[in-house]
């Protein structure tokens, strides 16, 4: 089942690139091929990145765990597409004119936030292996991979500022990201409220009986948040294996 899911992810994620290559070979990239290719790669970067961020909310809402196994693969595909996106901009659009590219980064805000989003994704991709999770430690790895949400926000802002007037697609992606972040915030708030209620119950039990309820600590540990990260392994699973 897991292998079939990952094969499906590979097929879906490579399809846009395959279509671009076919359009290139058939000379069907439109009147402005560079702009078309750059935008297509950028849009698919955002789509795949949002898909990777949706895996945890699916588990939180529906209690299914299989989407988590796809999170790392989707995150790495998002990084792959953003690298292609910037490669076209660097090699084809500017042909390694570093002075002009630096001027664009400083002058054009949408390019500034786009480059910043790419910069944030680099360390996440570099630490996506199981060895790096163990080397950093679960908590440090989790903090680092929290940057994926900042990168996603910057990517959406990049698209919003880049889009022409009347184009509504960027607002759709902004809405999807807001929903995904809202689900996580709601889950976090509910978990905090549950812990506080358990803390009050345990304190009341201590005052009445002289010791805290044994069941209280067990319930609390079962509600510990699972580490998250779109571009890496699940540290909790590695800890159990180790």
N, C-alpha and C positions, 0 to 999 in steps of 0.2 A: 504494500500500500504506500509506504513512504517513498520507495523508489519510483513508483508510478507518478506520485505527486511531484517529485523533483524533476522527473523527465518532462512532465507537463509544464512546469515553470521554465525550464530551459527552452522548450519549444515556443512558448508564448513570448518570452523575453527576447529571443533571437529573431522572432518574426519581423519586427520593425526594421532591424538592420538588414535582414535578407531582402525586404521590399525596397529599401533604399538602394542596395546594390543592384537589384533588378532594374530600378528606374534609372540608375546611372548607366547601366549597360544599354538600355533602350533609349537613352537620351530623353527621358521623361521627367526631368526635375524642375520643369517650369522655366519662367523667364529669368528668375534669379536663383540659380542652383545653390549658391553658397548660403544664401539666406534660408532657403527651403530646408537644406540639410541641417543647418545649425538649429533652426527652430524645431524640426522634427526630433532631433536627438535631445534637445532640451526638454521638450514636452514629455518624451518617454522617460527621461530621467525623473521628472517630477511624478509621473504616474507610478513608476515602479517604487520610488521612495515612499509614496503614500501607501502603496500596497504593503510594503514591509512594515510600516507603522500601524497598519490595520490588524496585524496578526494578534497582537496582545489584546486589543479591545474585543476581538472575536472570542477570545478565551474568556475574558471578563464577563461578557454579556451572555454567552451561550454555554460556557463551561466545557468547551471542546479544546483539546490540547494539541491536535495535529497541526493547526496553523503555525504554531511556534517553531516547528521543525523547518518551515520554509522561510523564516524571517532572515536568517543569515544569508541565504542564497539570494533572496530578493534585494537585500541591502547591498550585496556585492555587485549585483547586476546594475543597480542604480549608480554605484560608483563607476562602473565600467562605462555606462552611457554618459555620465557627466565628464569623464575623461575624454571621450570621443567628441563631445560637445565643445569642450575647450580646445581640443586638438585642431578641429576645423577652424576655430577662431584664430588660433595661433599660426597654424601652418598655411592654411588656404586663404583666409581672409586677410591676414597681415604679413604672411610669409616671414616670420621671425623678426619683424620690426619692433624690437623691444621698447624703443623709445616711444613709438606711437602707441603701443599697447599700454605702457605705463601712463601715458597722458590720458588715454581713454578711461583707465581705471580711476584716475583722480578726478577727471572731468565729468564722467557719466555715472550717476548714482546707481543705475540698474546694473552696470558692469561691476561696480564696487561691491555690491551685496552678492552678486553672483560669484565673484572670485572669493569672497569671504566664505560663502557656503561651501565651495570646493575645498578651501583650506581646512575647514572644520571636518570634512568627510575623510580627508587623508589619514589622520591618526586613527580614525575609527576603522577604516579598512585595514590599516597596518596592524591593528590589535584584534583582529577578528578570529584569530586562531585559538585553539584550546591552550596551546603553550603560553600565549600572551595573557590569557585569562588567569592562568595559574601564576604567572610571573607577577602580574599586577595585583592579584588578589581580587576576590569577588566584589568587594565594596568599591575599591578604587576603579576597577573596570566599569562598574555600574555608573559611577559618577562621570567618568570620561565619556561613556556612550550616551549619557544624557544630552550631550551636544548634538545628537542627531535631530532633536526637536528644534533646536536653534537653527540648524542647517535647513530644516524643512521650512521653517518660517521665512528664512532669508530667500530660499528658492521661490517661494510663493510671491514674496515681495518683488523679487527680480522679474518674475513673469508679469506681475501687475504693472510695474513701471515700464516694462518693455512693450506690452500689448498696445495696439492701436485703439483709438476711441471706437466704441461700438462692439468690440470683441468681448464676449461674456465668459469665455472659457476660464480665464484666470480667476474669476470670482467663484466659479464652480469648485476649482481646486482649493481656493481659500476656505470655502464652506466645508469641504471634506476634511481639511486639516483642523479646522475649528471643532468639528464634530468629534474627531479622534482625540484631540487634546481635552475636550470637554468630558468625554467618557472616562479618561484616565483621572481627571481632576475630581469627578464625581465619585469614582471608586476610592480614590485616596481619602476624600473627605468622609465617606461612609466608614472606611476602615479606622480612621482616627476617632470618629465618634463611637464606634464599637469598642475600641480599646479603652476609651475614657469611661464608658459605662461599666466595663469589666473591672477597671481599676476601682471605681466606686463600690462595686459589689464585693470585691476582694477586701477592701478596707473595712466595709461593714462587717464582713465575716470575721475579720481579725479581731474587731472590737467585741464581737459577741461570743466567739468560741475560744479566742486566744491564739488562733493560727489561721493563716489564709486557706481558702478552699483549694484542694489539690486540683480540682477540675478547672479552676480559673486559669492557672498557668498553662495547662494543656491546651485550652481553647485559644489562649492568646498566641501561643507559638504557631498554631495552625493558621493564624491569620496574618502571619508575617508576609510582607510584600515580596513577590518574586522578582529578582533582578531582571532588568529589561535591557534591550539594546538591539537596534535594527541591523547592525553590521557585525554581530558576534555571536558566540555561543551563549548558552544559558549557564551562568556560574553555579547556580544551585545544583544542576545536574552533574556538573563536573565534581563538585564537592561530594556528592553522594557516591560517585564512581570511585573517587579517591579514598 
